[in-house]
Amino acid sequence: MAETTEVTIILSEHIRTLILEKKNRSLIVNSVSSKKEFQFIYGFSVKHLTSRAKEIDEALELLNEEEIIILNDMLQGVINLCKDEWVGDYNPVEIINDDSLRKVCSLCGQKNNKWVFNIRNKINNNKMNVGSSCIGEFPSIELQKGKTRSMLEKEAMRKSLLQDLTLKFPGIEKVVVNWEKEVDRYEIMIPYEIEEPYQRIGIELKGIYDEYLIGSKDENIYKEIEEYLTKRKDFISAMEEYVKEHRESEYIVTNKIVKWLKEHGKNQTIETLKQTGYVTYDTASVIHEPDFLLKVADDMNFIFTDTEIEIIDLDFEMKGFVIKPLKKNDFNLICPFDRFIGNYTWVLFGENGHAKFSMQNIFKSTKIYDRKSVDIIVNDLIYRINDAHISLSLYESSLNDYYELNQLDIYDNNTKKVTVTNLMNFLQEFKIYAFGIKEVDMDDIRSYLSNLNPSMYKVYTPKQLRELREAGREISKIYSDSE
């Protein structure tokens, strides 16, 4: 019978090298998976966490065959499993330039160089800081979602250099970031002659600031930065002095105006205003900022003091000035902001007259504002046109809501027919005849009617029109009762 050869189980040299490395023992001790599932490997690592190589070799000599098999077969996998538990912490990479503040690597126990990588256990949230060498043991670790190690190192370098720069120039980051916004904090707009050189030195400062933070510049730029910051103080003083001197000036450009223009894409107007800092007649009609329009209304009412004209309101939905052209008559017109300013505010800006302040011009450049005003003007036109002793007159249908239908009936004494046409179009054309603003000219009315597009009017006998409207009212009543 042949003799049985006994096989001796020995520890792999690779495994011995792994267990001798303190960083592997530290990783096992600080992880969760090893403690739960691999108690022998975890316990051996805890017991010999700080042991020297000689002491560990002596302990390895005393292992039984089962323990050697576990180490040979499982240690590499346990180390890999433990590595997968770790991710980058909130601040994954930092640079510590001060030797006295440098930390000891949680894995190898060596004092870190200036690069420190902060990692966190995904299972129990325990944290470790590791040096630039030991972080290489985690090739698959995600230090921060969406960012590579190289990107994070650049960010850490920037933070470190910014810290140095901030110690030399407190608040430097805020100054650079908010440089452009400085001019926006004043109640009035800073003109181009001050803003342009101020913004230019801001761009220059940001250039050397950014170069320093990527390591392209050293401390030699400190003097240059100091000179820029001194210039900044001088410009801020100039801006404050300008505001103090001009804040009460007539039609100075306020920051509310600038904000409104930006919101409405009027950038070219802003550039024009920056040349002088004042609203001019050429730019006024573009500006519909509420406070500016209120000032225009107040100033124009002062001009209108000895007239029958008064601006009584601003309608921002209809985008116009509400005007009472005859103070004793409760009827109102509305004129678009830009048209009114363009036609009449030349007097506020010292320009030569463009449109005269005549009642006829006011009526021509406006529209009737509301239902009450339409009723007043229709009644007045009926009176004036019927009183003209001519064949054409307004034909009134008291049962018909002409305003809602936007219909006006014009009765021809000669043909005995009624022309039904667009109410608001007719009033817009001939409202100037109301209140005796202009003498009625029937030739103008005849010409207007004869040139109407066929789609803009219908002709009926009074009986036809009455029957059609009665039928319409019956249908409306039936519809209302069914609801």
Kinemage of the C-alpha trace (Angstrom):
@kinemage 1
@onewidth
@group {chain A} dominant
@subgroup {mainchain}
@vectorlist {calphas} color= white
{ca met a 1} P 0.000 0.000 0.000
{ca ala a 2} L 1.423 3.406 -1.080
{ca glu a 3} L 2.295 6.014 1.580
{ca thr a 4} L 0.122 9.229 1.772
{ca thr a 5} L 2.094 12.448 1.206
{ca glu a 6} L 1.059 15.144 3.656
{ca val a 7} L 0.611 18.622 2.019
{ca thr a 8} L 1.874 21.588 4.015
{ca ile a 9} L -0.273 24.735 3.796
{ca ile a 10} L 1.873 27.873 3.647
{ca leu a 11} L 1.019 31.548 3.558
{ca ser a 12} L 1.262 33.218 0.150
{ca glu a 13} L 4.068 35.758 -0.085
{ca his a 14} L 1.628 38.200 -1.747
{ca ile a 15} L -0.820 37.804 1.132
{ca arg a 16} L 1.979 38.286 3.650
{ca thr a 17} L 2.899 41.570 1.916
{ca leu a 18} L -0.718 42.720 2.050
{ca ile a 19} L -1.167 42.016 5.767
{ca leu a 20} L 2.157 43.624 6.627
{ca glu a 21} L 1.020 46.927 5.123
{ca lys a 22} L -0.569 49.001 7.873
{ca lys a 23} L -2.891 50.783 5.440
{ca asn a 24} L -4.616 47.473 4.646
{ca arg a 25} L -5.050 46.624 8.312
{ca ser a 26} L -6.402 50.123 8.988
{ca leu a 27} L -8.831 49.833 6.093
{ca ile a 28} L -10.159 46.519 7.421
{ca val a 29} L -10.526 47.893 10.949
{ca asn a 30} L -12.368 51.029 9.802
{ca ser a 31} L -14.769 49.234 7.444
{ca val a 32} L -18.041 47.479 8.173
{ca ser a 33} L -18.055 44.438 5.871
{ca ser a 34} L -14.925 42.907 7.402
{ca lys a 35} L -16.271 43.103 10.943
{ca lys a 36} L -19.586 41.474 10.055
{ca glu a 37} L -18.522 38.716 7.695
{ca phe a 38} L -14.803 38.039 8.192
{ca gln a 39} L -14.244 37.971 11.930
{ca phe a 40} L -10.822 36.270 11.868
{ca ile a 41} L -9.349 38.770 9.361
{ca tyr a 42} L -10.969 41.668 11.229
{ca gly a 43} L -9.781 40.438 14.623
{ca phe a 44} L -6.198 39.838 13.391
{ca ser a 45} L -6.131 43.375 11.921
{ca val a 46} L -7.425 44.940 15.146
{ca lys a 47} L -4.947 43.042 17.296
{ca his a 48} L -1.984 43.947 15.119
{ca leu a 49} L -3.094 47.399 13.935
{ca thr a 50} L -0.003 49.110 15.329
{ca ser a 51} L 2.339 46.071 15.378
{ca arg a 52} L 5.729 46.129 13.688
{ca ala a 53} L 6.531 43.799 10.774
{ca lys a 54} L 8.582 41.431 12.989
{ca glu a 55} L 5.711 41.055 15.440
{ca ile a 56} L 3.263 40.348 12.646
{ca asp a 57} L 5.548 37.729 11.076
{ca glu a 58} L 5.811 35.998 14.428
{ca ala a 59} L 2.010 35.984 14.706
{ca leu a 60} L 1.686 34.582 11.190
{ca glu a 61} L 4.011 31.698 12.120
{ca leu a 62} L 1.536 30.665 14.813
{ca leu a 63} L -1.513 30.468 12.495
{ca asn a 64} L -3.150 27.114 11.949
{ca glu a 65} L -3.907 25.702 8.517
{ca glu a 66} L -7.531 26.902 8.505
{ca glu a 67} L -6.474 30.480 9.320
{ca ile a 68} L -3.788 30.417 6.617
{ca ile a 69} L -6.346 29.186 4.069
{ca ile a 70} L -8.700 32.025 5.037
{ca leu a 71} L -5.968 34.615 4.563
{ca asn a 72} L -4.747 33.122 1.286
{ca asp a 73} L -8.225 32.825 -0.210
{ca met a 74} L -10.066 35.776 1.302
{ca leu a 75} L -7.757 38.659 2.275
{ca gln a 76} L -7.497 40.280 -1.160
{ca gly a 77} L -11.256 40.077 -1.648
{ca val a 78} L -11.939 41.528 1.807
{ca ile a 79} L -9.618 44.463 1.121
{ca asn a 80} L -11.376 45.116 -2.200
{ca leu a 81} L -14.793 44.834 -0.531
{ca cys a 82} L -13.755 47.295 2.158
{ca lys a 83} L -12.508 49.783 -0.443
{ca asp a 84} L -15.918 49.769 -2.110
{ca glu a 85} L -17.517 51.074 1.090
{ca trp a 86} L -15.814 54.463 0.803
{ca val a 87} L -16.772 57.599 -1.130
{ca gly a 88} L -15.626 61.199 -1.134
{ca asp a 89} L -16.756 63.289 1.841
{ca tyr a 90} L -18.411 66.726 1.656
{ca asn a 91} L -15.044 68.415 1.168
{ca pro a 92} L -13.169 65.579 -0.585
{ca val a 93} L -9.859 67.325 -1.279
{ca glu a 94} L -8.037 69.988 0.685
{ca ile a 95} L -4.567 71.468 0.802
{ca ile a 96} L -2.870 72.180 4.125
{ca asn a 97} L 0.156 74.389 3.627
{ca asp a 98} L 0.903 74.901 7.328
{ca asp a 99} L 3.077 72.003 8.535
{ca ser a 100} L 1.749 72.353 12.072
{ca leu a 101} L -1.800 71.732 10.888
{ca arg a 102} L -1.144 68.665 8.775
{ca lys a 103} L -2.944 65.465 9.724
{ca val a 104} L -1.838 61.848 10.103
{ca cys a 105} L -3.068 59.520 7.341
{ca ser a 106} L -5.815 57.286 8.710
{ca leu a 107} L -4.461 54.357 6.709
{ca cys a 108} L -0.671 54.337 6.732
{ca gly a 109} L -0.155 56.462 9.849
{ca gln a 110} L 2.297 58.774 8.134
{ca lys a 111} L 1.968 62.539 8.415
{ca asn a 112} L 0.235 63.753 5.290
{ca asn a 113} L 1.832 66.103 2.826
{ca lys a 114} L -0.186 69.179 1.995
{ca trp a 115} L -2.700 67.141 -0.039
{ca val a 116} L -5.452 65.523 2.070
{ca phe a 117} L -8.302 63.396 0.709
{ca asn a 118} L -11.351 63.111 2.956
{ca ile a 119} L -13.442 59.976 2.491
{ca arg a 120} L -16.595 58.672 4.154
{ca asn a 121} L -17.957 55.175 4.756
{ca lys a 122} L -21.247 54.696 2.867
{ca ile a 123} L -22.568 52.281 5.509
{ca asn a 124} L -21.828 53.896 8.877
{ca asn a 125} L -20.671 57.387 7.821
{ca asn a 126} L -17.314 57.010 9.577
{ca lys a 127} L -14.668 59.271 8.080
{ca met a 128} L -10.997 58.965 7.225
{ca asn a 129} L -8.429 61.341 5.815
{ca val a 130} L -5.770 59.848 3.568
{ca gly a 131} L -2.710 61.204 1.827
{ca ser a 132} L -2.078 61.542 -1.874
{ca ser a 133} L -0.331 58.137 -1.995
{ca cys a 134} L -2.908 56.160 -0.062
{ca ile a 135} L -5.816 57.588 -2.059
{ca gly a 136} L -4.324 55.654 -4.956
{ca glu a 137} L -5.443 52.476 -3.182
{ca phe a 138} L -9.004 53.420 -4.124
{ca pro a 139} L -8.872 53.461 -7.938
{ca ser a 140} L -12.644 53.167 -8.287
{ca ile a 141} L -13.630 55.558 -5.518
{ca glu a 142} L -15.978 58.397 -6.504
{ca leu a 143} L -14.689 61.395 -4.593
{ca gln a 144} L -17.533 63.611 -5.800
{ca lys a 145} L -20.275 62.870 -8.287
{ca gly a 146} L -19.529 64.188 -11.737
{ca lys a 147} L -15.993 65.323 -10.897
{ca thr a 148} L -12.668 63.633 -11.519
{ca arg a 149} L -9.806 63.604 -9.049
{ca ser a 150} L -7.957 66.071 -11.246
{ca met a 151} L -10.896 68.482 -11.179
{ca leu a 152} L -11.159 68.233 -7.402
{ca glu a 153} L -7.448 68.796 -6.969
{ca lys a 154} L -7.713 71.976 -9.049
{ca glu a 155} L -10.601 73.153 -6.892
{ca ala a 156} L -8.604 72.415 -3.739
{ca met a 157} L -5.626 74.302 -5.134
{ca arg a 158} L -7.888 77.267 -5.886
{ca lys a 159} L -9.344 77.224 -2.357
{ca ser a 160} L -5.876 77.087 -0.835
{ca leu a 161} L -4.551 79.959 -2.915
{ca leu a 162} L -7.730 81.952 -2.292
{ca gln a 163} L -7.209 81.487 1.421
{ca asp a 164} L -3.709 82.928 1.147
{ca leu a 165} L -4.988 85.819 -0.946
{ca thr a 166} L -7.846 86.495 1.489
{ca leu a 167} L -5.449 86.678 4.432
{ca lys a 168} L -3.551 89.363 2.524
{ca phe a 169} L -6.656 91.138 1.143
{ca pro a 170} L -9.723 90.374 3.317
{ca gly a 171} L -12.928 90.153 1.236
{ca ile a 172} L -11.043 90.007 -2.090
{ca glu a 173} L -13.315 87.293 -3.530
{ca lys a 174} L -16.462 89.307 -2.808
{ca val a 175} L -14.868 92.417 -4.299
{ca val a 176} L -13.957 90.635 -7.553
{ca val a 177} L -17.262 88.757 -7.900
{ca asn a 178} L -19.411 91.832 -7.210
{ca trp a 179} L -17.258 94.359 -9.059
{ca glu a 180} L -19.728 94.952 -11.910
{ca lys a 181} L -22.681 95.203 -9.518
{ca glu a 182} L -21.135 98.070 -7.563
{ca val a 183} L -22.593 100.645 -9.960
{ca asp a 184} L -26.098 99.182 -9.472
{ca arg a 185} L -26.288 99.894 -5.751
{ca tyr a 186} L -26.780 103.638 -6.184
{ca glu a 187} L -30.188 105.267 -6.577
{ca ile a 188} L -29.183 106.952 -9.813
{ca met a 189} L -27.285 105.638 -12.832
{ca ile a 190} L -23.524 106.157 -12.898
{ca pro a 191} L -22.602 107.751 -16.261
{ca tyr a 192} L -20.275 106.166 -18.758
{ca glu a 193} L -17.381 108.544 -18.071
{ca ile a 194} L -17.082 107.097 -14.550
{ca glu a 195} L -18.343 103.552 -15.100
{ca glu a 196} L -16.239 102.651 -18.143
{ca pro a 197} L -12.765 103.103 -16.556
{ca tyr a 198} L -14.059 101.555 -13.326
{ca gln a 199} L -15.281 98.418 -15.131
{ca arg a 200} L -12.072 98.255 -17.165
{ca ile a 201} L -9.818 98.046 -14.101
{ca gly a 202} L -12.219 95.451 -12.673
{ca ile a 203} L -11.646 93.255 -15.715
{ca glu a 204} L -7.890 93.690 -15.365
{ca leu a 205} L -7.983 92.799 -11.663
{ca lys a 206} L -10.086 89.696 -12.328
{ca gly a 207} L -7.546 88.587 -14.932
{ca ile a 208} L -4.581 88.518 -12.532
{ca tyr a 209} L -6.840 87.218 -9.744
{ca asp a 210} L -7.842 84.192 -11.861
{ca glu a 211} L -4.237 83.594 -12.958
{ca tyr a 212} L -3.111 83.540 -9.333
{ca leu a 213} L -5.815 81.029 -8.368
{ca ile a 214} L -4.692 78.554 -11.046
{ca gly a 215} L -1.077 78.892 -9.945
{ca ser a 216} L 0.145 80.962 -12.899
{ca lys a 217} L 1.082 83.907 -10.659
{ca asp a 218} L 2.821 84.082 -7.287
{ca glu a 219} L 3.003 86.551 -4.412
{ca asn a 220} L 4.697 89.095 -6.657
{ca ile a 221} L 1.247 90.205 -7.849
{ca tyr a 222} L 0.225 91.353 -4.354
{ca lys a 223} L 1.496 94.872 -4.982
{ca glu a 224} L -0.404 95.029 -8.279
{ca ile a 225} L -3.627 93.872 -6.609
{ca glu a 226} L -3.165 96.472 -3.904
{ca glu a 227} L -2.895 99.202 -6.561
{ca tyr a 228} L -6.144 98.043 -8.204
{ca leu a 229} L -7.965 98.040 -4.861
{ca thr a 230} L -6.743 101.569 -4.203
{ca lys a 231} L -8.109 102.655 -7.597
{ca arg a 232} L -11.395 100.987 -6.681
{ca lys a 233} L -11.687 103.115 -3.546
{ca asp a 234} L -11.044 106.241 -5.602
{ca phe a 235} L -13.777 105.309 -8.104
{ca ile a 236} L -16.271 104.503 -5.357
{ca ser a 237} L -15.592 107.912 -3.849
{ca ala a 238} L -16.177 109.484 -7.276
{ca met a 239} L -19.470 107.594 -7.682
{ca glu a 240} L -20.677 108.602 -4.239
{ca glu a 241} L -19.811 112.230 -4.943
{ca tyr a 242} L -21.635 112.098 -8.288
{ca val a 243} L -24.758 110.680 -6.636
{ca lys a 244} L -24.650 113.290 -3.885
{ca glu a 245} L -24.369 116.094 -6.444
{ca his a 246} L -26.966 114.872 -8.973
{ca arg a 247} L -29.603 112.858 -7.091
{ca glu a 248} L -32.052 115.781 -7.017
{ca ser a 249} L -31.478 116.834 -10.639
{ca glu a 250} L -34.436 117.000 -13.007
{ca tyr a 251} L -34.805 113.856 -15.106
{ca ile a 252} L -31.629 112.246 -13.824
{ca val a 253} L -31.623 108.548 -14.800
{ca thr a 254} L -32.615 106.482 -11.761
{ca asn a 255} L -31.662 102.870 -11.229
{ca lys a 256} L -35.369 102.039 -11.386
{ca ile a 257} L -35.339 103.302 -14.959
{ca val a 258} L -32.217 101.243 -15.772
{ca lys a 259} L -33.783 98.118 -14.248
{ca trp a 260} L -36.996 98.624 -16.257
{ca leu a 261} L -35.036 99.113 -19.482
{ca lys a 262} L -33.005 95.939 -18.843
{ca glu a 263} L -36.150 93.924 -18.142
{ca his a 264} L -37.663 95.115 -21.426
{ca gly a 265} L -34.532 94.583 -23.552
{ca lys a 266} L -33.879 98.286 -24.140
{ca asn a 267} L -30.102 97.940 -23.882
{ca gln a 268} L -29.380 100.449 -26.636
{ca thr a 269} L -31.337 103.086 -24.724
{ca ile a 270} L -29.281 102.334 -21.607
{ca glu a 271} L -26.071 102.888 -23.564
{ca thr a 272} L -27.414 106.202 -24.840
{ca leu a 273} L -28.414 107.337 -21.355
{ca lys a 274} L -24.994 106.465 -19.970
{ca gln a 275} L -23.436 109.147 -22.130
{ca thr a 276} L -25.001 111.931 -20.042
{ca gly a 277} L -26.829 110.297 -17.151
{ca tyr a 278} L -30.022 112.239 -17.987
{ca val a 279} L -33.277 111.374 -19.745
{ca thr a 280} L -33.567 113.442 -22.917
{ca tyr a 281} L -36.465 114.174 -25.235
{ca asp a 282} L -35.054 111.603 -27.669
{ca thr a 283} L -35.033 108.809 -25.067
{ca ala a 284} L -38.067 109.714 -22.927
{ca ser a 285} L -40.713 108.026 -25.081
{ca val a 286} L -38.989 104.642 -24.698
{ca ile a 287} L -39.122 104.739 -20.899
{ca his a 288} L -42.345 103.451 -19.332
{ca glu a 289} L -41.022 102.940 -15.808
{ca pro a 290} L -43.893 103.843 -13.398
{ca asp a 291} L -42.123 106.468 -11.282
{ca phe a 292} L -40.805 108.194 -14.398
{ca leu a 293} L -44.271 108.258 -15.984
{ca leu a 294} L -45.779 109.663 -12.781
{ca lys a 295} L -43.237 112.470 -12.837
{ca val a 296} L -44.015 113.197 -16.495
{ca ala a 297} L -47.739 113.314 -15.643
{ca asp a 298} L -47.171 115.679 -12.704
{ca asp a 299} L -44.903 117.973 -14.696
{ca met a 300} L -47.258 118.054 -17.691
{ca asn a 301} L -50.220 118.851 -15.424
{ca phe a 302} L -48.246 121.822 -14.188
{ca ile a 303} L -47.837 122.920 -17.822
{ca phe a 304} L -51.599 122.359 -18.317
{ca thr a 305} L -52.541 124.479 -15.276
{ca asp a 306} L -54.165 127.236 -17.315
{ca thr a 307} L -55.835 124.860 -19.798
{ca glu a 308} L -58.831 122.524 -19.702
{ca ile a 309} L -56.506 119.506 -20.032
{ca glu a 310} L -55.508 117.225 -17.137
{ca ile a 311} L -53.825 113.830 -16.857
{ca ile a 312} L -55.908 112.035 -14.232
{ca asp a 313} L -54.426 108.529 -14.218
{ca leu a 314} L -51.971 106.044 -15.732
{ca asp a 315} L -53.412 102.816 -17.154
{ca phe a 316} L -50.556 100.285 -17.302
{ca glu a 317} L -52.765 97.575 -18.805
{ca met a 318} L -53.695 99.813 -21.744
{ca lys a 319} L -50.237 101.470 -21.578
{ca gly a 320} L -51.422 105.031 -21.705
{ca phe a 321} L -52.108 108.318 -19.916
{ca val a 322} L -55.761 108.812 -19.033
{ca ile a 323} L -56.624 112.402 -19.957
{ca lys a 324} L -59.601 114.562 -19.070
{ca pro a 325} L -59.565 117.069 -21.965
{ca leu a 326} L -62.397 119.185 -20.568
{ca lys a 327} L -62.230 119.517 -16.792
{ca lys a 328} L -65.945 120.372 -16.514
{ca asn a 329} L -67.014 117.365 -18.599
{ca asp a 330} L -66.868 113.868 -17.131
{ca phe a 331} L -65.421 112.180 -20.187
{ca asn a 332} L -61.909 110.762 -20.647
{ca leu a 333} L -59.435 109.959 -23.405
{ca ile a 334} L -56.351 107.745 -23.355
{ca cys a 335} L -53.077 108.385 -25.144
{ca pro a 336} L -50.295 105.750 -25.425
{ca phe a 337} L -47.304 106.591 -23.249
{ca asp a 338} L -44.846 106.790 -26.129
{ca arg a 339} L -47.136 108.880 -28.337
{ca phe a 340} L -47.962 111.395 -25.630
{ca ile a 341} L -44.337 111.775 -24.546
{ca gly a 342} L -43.154 112.004 -28.144
{ca asn a 343} L -45.798 114.604 -29.062
{ca tyr a 344} L -45.983 116.821 -26.019
{ca thr a 345} L -43.088 116.548 -23.563
{ca trp a 346} L -40.678 118.581 -25.684
{ca val a 347} L -41.463 121.471 -23.368
{ca leu a 348} L -40.070 119.536 -20.382
{ca phe a 349} L -36.719 118.978 -22.067
{ca gly a 350} L -36.181 122.432 -23.551
{ca glu a 351} L -36.807 121.334 -27.125
{ca asn a 352} L -38.511 123.312 -29.872
{ca gly a 353} L -42.229 122.697 -30.261
{ca his a 354} L -43.272 119.583 -32.143
{ca ala a 355} L -47.019 119.270 -31.490
{ca lys a 356} L -48.993 122.270 -30.260
{ca phe a 357} L -50.947 122.045 -27.023
{ca ser a 358} L -54.254 122.475 -28.822
{ca met a 359} L -57.495 120.693 -28.001
{ca gln a 360} L -57.705 119.441 -31.585
{ca asn a 361} L -54.260 117.817 -31.349
{ca ile a 362} L -55.165 116.194 -28.032
{ca phe a 363} L -58.346 114.731 -29.568
{ca lys a 364} L -56.479 113.528 -32.664
{ca ser a 365} L -53.732 111.734 -30.737
{ca thr a 366} L -56.009 109.923 -28.275
{ca lys a 367} L -58.746 107.311 -28.088
{ca ile a 368} L -61.940 107.285 -26.055
{ca tyr a 369} L -61.121 105.663 -22.725
{ca asp a 370} L -64.224 103.884 -21.399
{ca arg a 371} L -67.931 103.108 -21.839
{ca lys a 372} L -69.076 106.174 -19.927
{ca ser a 373} L -67.011 108.397 -22.193
{ca val a 374} L -68.389 106.676 -25.307
{ca asp a 375} L -71.966 107.360 -24.159
{ca ile a 376} L -71.175 111.021 -23.549
{ca ile a 377} L -69.513 111.563 -26.899
{ca val a 378} L -72.158 109.619 -28.879
{ca asn a 379} L -74.941 111.724 -27.347
{ca asp a 380} L -73.072 114.913 -28.142
{ca leu a 381} L -72.434 113.860 -31.765
{ca ile a 382} L -76.109 112.928 -32.224
{ca tyr a 383} L -77.065 116.388 -31.080
{ca arg a 384} L -74.510 118.196 -33.227
{ca ile a 385} L -74.961 116.228 -36.449
{ca asn a 386} L -78.776 116.296 -36.288
{ca asp a 387} L -78.589 120.001 -35.677
{ca ala a 388} L -76.637 120.537 -38.878
{ca his a 389} L -79.776 120.610 -41.100
{ca ile a 390} L -78.304 118.159 -43.536
{ca ser a 391} L -79.603 114.909 -44.972
{ca leu a 392} L -77.290 112.702 -42.942
{ca ser a 393} L -77.944 112.089 -39.260
{ca leu a 394} L -77.277 109.543 -36.568
{ca tyr a 395} L -80.067 106.992 -36.231
{ca glu a 396} L -80.510 105.941 -32.592
{ca ser a 397} L -81.797 102.519 -31.597
{ca ser a 398} L -82.446 102.841 -27.865
{ca leu a 399} L -83.179 99.160 -27.390
{ca asn a 400} L -79.867 98.037 -28.848
{ca asp a 401} L -76.634 97.977 -26.851
{ca tyr a 402} L -74.546 99.637 -29.525
{ca tyr a 403} L -71.439 99.649 -27.281
{ca glu a 404} L -71.306 95.876 -26.748
{ca leu a 405} L -72.029 95.220 -30.440
{ca asn a 406} L -69.629 98.025 -31.433
{ca gln a 407} L -72.246 99.243 -33.921
{ca leu a 408} L -73.276 102.732 -34.916
{ca asp a 409} L -76.462 103.442 -36.951
{ca ile a 410} L -76.340 106.327 -39.418
{ca tyr a 411} L -79.664 107.341 -41.001
{ca asp a 412} L -79.808 108.971 -44.436
{ca asn a 413} L -82.865 111.211 -44.864
{ca asn a 414} L -82.565 111.035 -48.635
{ca thr a 415} L -82.423 107.244 -49.071
{ca lys a 416} L -84.386 106.401 -45.924
{ca lys a 417} L -81.774 103.714 -45.233
{ca val a 418} L -79.669 102.957 -42.170
{ca thr a 419} L -75.950 102.282 -42.497
{ca val a 420} L -74.637 100.123 -39.635
{ca thr a 421} L -70.891 100.569 -39.222
{ca asn a 422} L -68.093 100.142 -36.656
{ca leu a 423} L -68.816 102.405 -33.686
{ca met a 424} L -65.294 102.868 -32.318
{ca asn a 425} L -63.759 103.464 -35.739
{ca phe a 426} L -66.331 106.169 -36.477
{ca leu a 427} L -65.867 107.836 -33.087
{ca gln a 428} L -62.100 107.765 -33.428
{ca glu a 429} L -62.395 109.520 -36.757
{ca phe a 430} L -64.997 112.118 -35.770
{ca lys a 431} L -64.793 112.591 -32.002
{ca ile a 432} L -63.099 115.908 -32.761
{ca tyr a 433} L -66.577 117.224 -33.696
{ca ala a 434} L -67.813 116.631 -30.151
{ca phe a 435} L -68.177 119.542 -27.720
{ca gly a 436} L -67.596 121.962 -30.575
{ca ile a 437} L -63.869 121.209 -30.692
{ca lys a 438} L -64.138 121.452 -34.481
{ca glu a 439} L -67.056 122.461 -36.680
{ca val a 440} L -68.881 119.509 -38.255
{ca asp a 441} L -67.887 118.891 -41.881
{ca met a 442} L -70.450 116.601 -43.552
{ca asp a 443} L -68.273 116.192 -46.624
{ca asp a 444} L -65.724 114.427 -44.415
{ca ile a 445} L -68.429 112.090 -43.095
{ca arg a 446} L -69.756 111.310 -46.580
{ca ser a 447} L -66.211 110.649 -47.797
{ca tyr a 448} L -65.555 108.350 -44.831
{ca leu a 449} L -68.718 106.316 -45.504
{ca ser a 450} L -68.177 106.094 -49.252
{ca asn a 451} L -64.630 104.792 -48.766
{ca leu a 452} L -65.511 102.108 -46.248
{ca asn a 453} L -64.596 98.563 -47.154
{ca pro a 454} L -67.832 96.625 -47.919
{ca ser a 455} L -67.058 94.293 -45.031
{ca met a 456} L -67.134 97.262 -42.624
{ca tyr a 457} L -70.811 98.235 -43.013
{ca lys a 458} L -74.321 96.985 -43.833
{ca val a 459} L -77.326 98.932 -45.183
{ca tyr a 460} L -80.917 98.252 -44.058
{ca thr a 461} L -84.316 99.865 -44.029
{ca pro a 462} L -85.357 100.882 -40.524
{ca lys a 463} L -87.949 98.089 -40.516
{ca gln a 464} L -85.415 95.421 -41.576
{ca leu a 465} L -82.976 96.543 -38.908
{ca arg a 466} L -85.673 96.610 -36.224
{ca glu a 467} L -86.868 93.104 -37.087
{ca leu a 468} L -83.340 91.698 -37.139
{ca arg a 469} L -82.552 93.125 -33.735
{ca glu a 470} L -85.842 91.995 -32.229
{ca ala a 471} L -85.113 88.481 -33.489
{ca gly a 472} L -81.658 88.676 -31.965
{ca arg a 473} L -83.065 89.713 -28.605
{ca glu a 474} L -85.561 86.838 -28.670
{ca ile a 475} L -82.807 84.313 -29.350
{ca ser a 476} L -80.695 85.799 -26.534
{ca lys a 477} L -83.654 85.572 -24.127
{ca ile a 478} L -84.314 81.916 -25.016
{ca tyr a 479} L -80.610 81.117 -24.550
{ca ser a 480} L -80.521 82.904 -21.162
{ca asp a 481} L -83.649 81.126 -19.889
{ca ser a 482} L -82.201 77.710 -20.826
{ca glu a 483} L -79.075 78.167 -18.725
